């Protein structure tokens, strides 16, 4: 990864699984990292502690990315804490692990609100800071998990977000 010293990255879902790895890799490359989480506070704080133990800069931010106002508040807090934003990694997702016949429309709304609208909310809230940085980068998460109950939703999000790159 390129030298990211002096840059600020926001990783949604940055406290667990792939997001934790992305957060740590960005920090290892020199970026200050805003680690977003929805409900995994302990995991996010552990990622922050690991980054700080390696002399990096990081802070955890709780926000439900399906909620635009929560995202706006999170991005404002990142700006206040780090001075701006250069990199946005839309990694957060939600998979409700049920057989299709056992799902409800509400289950699908929750997944779509997080996986699609959550990423759009983050892009909208972060765009002014990303444009102001003059060296912004946007990364939709390209990851799909083999064997997941619903591997199609993350790939649909990918397609929906391609125009934002």
C-alpha positions, 0 to 999 in steps of 0.5 A: 500500500502507498504511504498514507502519512498525513491522510485520514481514512474512515472505514465503515464496519471497521472494527470486525472481520474484513473491516478490522483488517482494512483499518489496520492496513491503512494505519500501517501505511500511515493513515489516521483511521476512523473506525466505524461500528454499529454495535461491536464497540468492544471489537472496534475499541480493540482495533483502535488499541492495536493501532495505537500500540503500533504508534498509529492514530485511530478512534472508534465512532458509533453510527448506524450507517442506515441513518443519514443523520447519524452518518452526518454526525459521525463525519462531522466528528471525524473532521473535528478530531482529525481535521478532514477526510481523505479516504472513505471505505464503505465496508459495513454490511448486514446479512440476515442469515435466514432461508429466503422463505423465512425472511420478511420484507422488514429483513430485506429493508434492514439489509438494503438500508445498511448495504446500499443506502448506508454506503450512499449516506456515507458518500453524501456526508463525506463528499464535501470533505473528500473534495476539499482534501484534494487527494480523496479516495473512495473504496466501495467494499468489493468483498463477498463472503463465499458460503454466505446466506446472501452473497448477492446483496453485497455484489448488488451494492457494488454495482449500485455504487460504481457510478460513485467511483 
